[in-house]
Amino acid sequence: MDKEIIFLVEESSEGGYQARALGYPIFTEADTFEELKGMVQDAVRCHFEEAERPSLICLHLVKDEVITV
């Protein structure tokens, strides 16, 4: 059975990206989206023992955009 973990990814107000795991106390950030992917993988490896580690990581990107009318 595959376990998955979901990260909520947002653009940081200081630039770059930040990711927060849903249901777990895991948070990381990076300057680029590509760097963030690696940081998320490292954070998951550090948080879970190998036998309990999720095999899938889902990144849910949330982007706020303001449109004038």
Secondary structure, 3 states (H helix, E strand, C coil): CCCEEEEEEEECCCCCEEEEECCCCCEEEECCHHHHHHHHHHHHHHHCCHHHCCCEEEEEEECCCCCCC
